[in-house]
Amino acid sequence: METFFQIIYVIVTIVMSIVILLQSGKGGMGAISGSSSTGSVFGGGGAGQFLNKLTAILAGIFIVLAVVLVQFSTIKKSSLEGISAKKSSATTTEALKKDAQKPVENKKDIEKKEN
């Protein structure tokens, strides 16, 4: 399921980039870049409105997919942390049991070892 959302995310990103590049600039560079010819494809003034709406829709989808993918990653991360926490607690418990089985040295035994 996560892979499906990742593929859709990439497709939306590519399409949104293309739509943004198709829009004419507000400056004087529009005629040089050839954006005057793209307006004739969609009609006289419809290209700007259509591309603006499409960009807004794609941006909304982009944000929603980003949030969904973050949720997938946090769920995966928390489940992995739970597994590692169980393993580490089991290891700690085993170590404590081994330490509990060792005989306790008293103060005299420690002093003898130091000498």
BALO-650052 format. One line per 3 residues: number of its first residue (from 1); their letters; for each residue x, y, z of N, C-alpha, C. Coordinates in Angstrom, 3 decimals. Atoms other than C-alpha are relative to their C-alpha. Example, Ala and Ser with C-alpha at 12.3 -4.5 7.8 and 13.67 -1.06 7.14 Angstrom:
1 = as = 0.890 -1.190 0.000 12.300 -4.500 7.800 0.900 1.200 0.000 ~ -0.820 -1.190 -0.060 13.670 -1.060 7.140 -0.770 1.090 0.730;
# end
This chain:
1 = met = 0.825 -1.190 0.000 0.000 0.000 0.000 0.872 1.259 0.000 ~ -0.904 -1.152 -0.055 2.852 2.341 0.823 0.654 0.252 -1.362 ~ -0.617 -0.122 1.324 4.461 1.640 -2.546 -0.960 0.671 -0.983;
4 = ffq = 1.006 -0.621 0.857 1.216 2.588 -4.304 -0.025 1.512 0.211 ~ 0.018 -1.434 -0.291 1.161 5.967 -2.543 1.293 0.683 -0.448 ~ -1.262 -0.571 0.460 4.836 6.528 -3.347 0.000 0.206 -1.512;
7 = iiy = 0.074 -0.129 1.456 4.208 5.907 -7.049 -0.907 1.165 -0.388 ~ 0.927 -1.114 0.270 1.215 8.273 -7.066 0.668 1.322 0.347 ~ -0.701 -1.222 -0.435 3.337 10.844 -5.204 0.991 0.469 -1.071;
10 = viv = -0.974 -0.351 1.036 6.052 10.742 -7.860 -0.709 0.502 -1.261 ~ 0.754 -0.422 1.186 3.506 10.992 -10.686 -0.566 1.406 0.186 ~ 0.556 -1.331 -0.288 1.796 13.983 -9.038 1.104 1.051 -0.030;
13 = tiv = -1.129 -0.942 -0.004 5.188 15.639 -8.537 0.428 0.354 -1.417 ~ -0.420 -0.246 1.385 6.147 15.245 -12.191 -1.046 0.823 -0.746 ~ 1.067 -0.725 0.700 2.756 16.417 -13.502 -0.085 1.436 0.505;
16 = msi = 0.065 -1.351 -0.555 2.740 19.383 -11.135 1.164 0.849 -0.511 ~ -1.149 -0.742 0.537 6.224 20.387 -12.307 -0.254 0.433 -1.438 ~ 0.294 -0.333 1.395 5.114 20.261 -15.927 -1.047 1.102 -0.094;
19 = vil = 1.065 -1.008 0.024 1.953 22.265 -15.217 0.540 1.358 0.414 ~ -0.581 -1.272 -0.442 3.944 24.924 -13.373 0.864 0.607 -1.106 ~ -0.845 -0.510 1.083 6.397 25.192 -16.258 -0.813 0.478 -1.206;
22 = lqs = 0.847 -0.431 1.110 3.537 25.557 -18.757 -0.626 1.374 0.229 ~ 0.635 -1.282 -0.290 2.186 28.625 -16.981 0.861 1.148 -0.509 ~ -0.740 -1.171 0.483 3.102 31.957 -18.447 0.400 0.859 1.190;
25 = gkg = -0.479 -0.864 -1.061 5.158 34.284 -16.323 -0.745 1.325 -0.001 ~ 0.670 -1.296 -0.084 3.824 37.607 -15.135 0.878 1.119 -0.551 ~ -0.924 -1.004 0.514 6.889 39.431 -16.416 -0.011 0.042 -1.516;
28 = gmg = -0.077 -0.160 1.440 7.943 40.303 -19.948 0.646 -1.168 -0.708 ~ -0.682 1.141 0.617 9.710 36.969 -20.543 -0.977 -0.978 -0.641 ~ 0.986 0.938 0.532 6.453 35.235 -21.547 0.056 -0.109 -1.502;
31 = ais = -0.021 0.037 1.461 6.695 36.183 -25.213 1.279 -0.656 -0.517 ~ -1.270 0.585 0.432 10.327 35.107 -25.456 -0.021 -1.515 0.176 ~ -0.020 1.434 -0.273 9.750 31.673 -23.900 -1.030 -0.762 -0.823;
34 = gss = 0.970 0.679 0.848 6.896 30.927 -26.286 -1.306 -0.289 0.686 ~ 1.235 0.280 -0.713 4.085 30.966 -23.756 -1.208 0.589 -0.701 ~ 1.137 -0.557 0.727 1.947 33.023 -26.120 -0.647 -1.062 -0.881;
37 = stg = 0.576 1.057 0.829 1.489 29.944 -28.305 -0.740 -1.035 0.842 ~ 0.704 0.970 -0.833 0.423 27.758 -25.348 -1.388 0.494 0.347 ~ 1.315 -0.532 -0.301 -2.492 30.081 -24.696 -1.005 -0.348 -1.080;
40 = svf = 0.924 0.309 1.085 -3.999 29.268 -28.087 -0.514 -1.430 0.072 ~ 0.452 1.382 -0.126 -4.260 25.585 -27.202 -1.256 -0.061 0.861 ~ 1.121 0.044 -0.924 -6.676 26.269 -24.333 -1.038 1.085 -0.289;
43 = ggg = 0.905 -1.107 0.273 -8.420 29.278 -25.885 0.683 1.294 0.375 ~ -0.590 -1.314 -0.227 -7.849 32.985 -25.444 0.534 0.213 1.392 ~ -0.461 -0.267 -1.365 -7.674 33.397 -21.675 -0.183 -1.176 0.923;
46 = gag = 0.305 1.155 -0.841 -8.606 29.936 -20.449 1.206 -0.747 0.496 ~ -1.184 0.770 -0.392 -5.078 28.577 -20.208 0.460 0.385 1.394 ~ -0.470 -0.452 -1.311 -4.118 30.693 -17.240 -0.875 -0.498 1.127;
49 = qfl = 0.917 0.449 -1.047 -7.216 29.855 -15.227 0.046 -1.513 0.165 ~ -0.052 1.461 -0.059 -7.107 26.171 -16.125 1.271 -0.489 0.683 ~ -1.272 0.430 -0.584 -3.434 25.809 -15.247 0.106 0.397 1.463;
52 = nkl = -0.003 -0.404 -1.411 -3.873 27.763 -12.004 -0.819 -0.960 0.847 ~ 0.846 0.944 -0.750 -6.724 25.507 -10.897 0.650 -1.379 0.081 ~ -0.664 1.303 0.009 -4.838 22.385 -11.934 1.195 -0.021 0.955;
55 = tai = -1.133 -0.084 -0.919 -1.770 23.546 -10.013 -0.473 -0.065 1.448 ~ 0.534 0.015 -1.368 -3.861 24.167 -6.894 -0.482 -1.394 0.391 ~ 0.484 1.352 -0.287 -5.494 20.732 -7.121 1.175 -0.957 0.203;
58 = lag = -1.176 0.869 -0.122 -2.164 18.989 -7.680 0.790 0.295 1.271 ~ -0.700 -0.359 -1.241 -0.599 20.907 -4.779 -0.724 -0.585 1.208 ~ 0.776 0.601 -1.091 -3.426 19.759 -2.500 0.228 -1.498 0.097;
61 = ifi = -0.254 1.445 0.023 -2.974 16.146 -3.576 1.419 -0.296 0.480 ~ -1.403 0.149 -0.399 0.802 16.524 -3.104 0.133 0.058 1.530 ~ -0.097 -0.166 -1.458 0.366 17.718 0.497 -0.664 -1.169 0.721;
64 = vla = 0.692 1.124 -0.635 -2.163 15.012 1.386 0.842 -1.275 -0.104 ~ -0.841 1.187 0.162 0.094 12.294 -0.037 1.252 0.067 0.872 ~ -1.171 -0.148 -0.870 3.076 13.716 1.866 -0.349 -0.371 1.435;
67 = vvl = 0.426 0.318 -1.372 1.140 13.467 5.142 -0.250 -1.502 0.142 ~ 0.258 1.442 -0.040 0.009 9.908 4.319 1.313 -0.781 0.050 ~ -1.290 0.702 0.007 3.580 8.826 3.555 0.754 0.169 1.317;
70 = vqf = -0.622 -0.201 -1.317 4.824 10.356 6.817 -0.648 -0.927 1.023 ~ 0.681 0.910 -0.922 2.175 8.368 8.689 0.475 -1.433 -0.189 ~ -0.520 1.349 0.259 3.335 5.172 6.991 1.385 -0.173 0.617;
73 = sti = -1.361 0.140 -0.523 6.941 5.856 7.985 0.023 -0.008 1.522 ~ 0.018 0.007 -1.471 6.077 6.622 11.626 -0.569 -1.302 0.535 ~ 0.547 1.292 -0.432 3.986 3.469 11.902 1.066 -1.078 -0.117;
76 = kks = -1.064 0.990 0.204 6.839 1.408 10.462 1.101 0.180 1.036 ~ -1.067 -0.284 -0.956 9.376 3.120 12.734 -0.398 -0.431 1.404 ~ 0.430 0.359 -1.350 7.303 2.614 15.897 -0.095 -1.509 0.166;
79 = sle = 0.059 1.454 -0.103 6.749 -1.057 15.111 1.406 -0.592 0.101 ~ -1.378 0.475 -0.094 10.495 -1.540 14.579 0.590 0.302 1.373 ~ -0.498 -0.330 -1.331 11.245 0.237 17.855 -0.582 -0.944 1.040;
82 = gis = 0.618 0.946 -0.922 8.796 -2.062 19.631 0.691 -1.339 -0.028 ~ -0.703 1.283 0.140 10.568 -5.125 18.278 1.372 0.084 0.662 ~ -1.330 -0.121 -0.593 14.005 -3.822 19.282 -0.080 0.175 1.507;
85 = akk = 0.168 -0.169 -1.444 12.692 -2.827 22.718 -0.248 -1.349 0.665 ~ 0.249 1.334 -0.554 11.421 -6.372 23.286 1.293 -0.806 0.051 ~ -1.262 0.731 0.035 14.783 -7.811 22.227 0.954 0.501 1.073;
88 = ssa = -0.933 -0.545 -0.983 16.754 -5.441 24.441 -0.452 -0.312 1.421 ~ 0.470 0.325 -1.346 14.522 -6.076 27.458 0.250 -1.468 0.309 ~ -0.293 1.417 -0.213 14.935 -9.833 26.975 1.481 -0.200 0.288;
91 = ttt = -1.437 0.091 -0.216 18.716 -9.418 26.782 0.359 0.518 1.384 ~ -0.254 -0.569 -1.325 18.713 -7.225 29.892 -0.451 -0.960 1.084 ~ 0.502 0.956 -0.986 16.611 -9.775 31.778 0.945 -1.179 0.137;
94 = eal = -0.946 1.118 -0.049 19.016 -12.573 30.843 1.282 0.399 0.716 ~ -1.226 -0.468 -0.653 21.993 -10.506 31.945 -0.208 0.139 1.507 ~ 0.286 -0.140 -1.436 20.351 -9.734 35.278 -0.085 -1.359 0.684;
97 = kkd = 0.077 1.344 -0.576 19.618 -13.414 35.854 1.389 -0.591 0.189 ~ -1.364 0.512 -0.105 23.261 -14.300 35.159 0.734 0.668 1.158 ~ -0.642 -0.715 -1.101 24.441 -11.593 37.576 -0.536 -0.467 1.349;
100 = aqk = 0.609 0.440 -1.254 22.020 -12.834 40.233 0.532 -1.371 0.413 ~ -0.502 1.334 -0.306 23.474 -16.341 40.000 1.450 0.018 0.478 ~ -1.390 -0.093 -0.441 27.037 -15.153 40.673 0.035 0.197 1.522;
103 = pve = -0.093 -0.196 -1.452 28.154 -15.361 44.301 0.418 1.444 0.311 ~ -0.302 -1.368 -0.404 28.332 -12.040 46.086 1.294 -0.022 0.802 ~ -1.267 -0.074 -0.718 31.804 -11.118 47.239 -0.164 0.936 1.194;
106 = nkk = 0.070 -0.890 -1.161 32.100 -9.717 50.702 1.241 0.884 0.057 ~ -1.059 -1.001 -0.091 34.443 -6.959 51.783 1.373 -0.642 0.219 ~ -1.282 0.674 -0.279 37.147 -9.345 53.050 0.577 -0.609 -1.266;
109 = die = -0.470 0.609 1.239 37.347 -11.172 49.715 0.561 1.065 -0.943 ~ -0.475 -1.084 0.863 37.749 -7.877 47.851 1.359 0.507 0.479 ~ -1.256 -0.479 -0.542 40.542 -6.762 50.203 1.126 -1.002 -0.272;
112 = kke = -0.996 1.019 0.289 42.371 -10.066 49.678 0.463 0.070 -1.451 ~ -0.364 -0.094 1.425 42.251 -9.640 45.885 0.873 1.207 -0.266 ~ -0.756 -1.217 0.225 43.659 -6.129 46.124 1.441 -0.153 0.483;
115 = n = -1.340 0.180 -0.554 46.624 -7.256 48.169 0.742 -0.995 -0.810;
# end
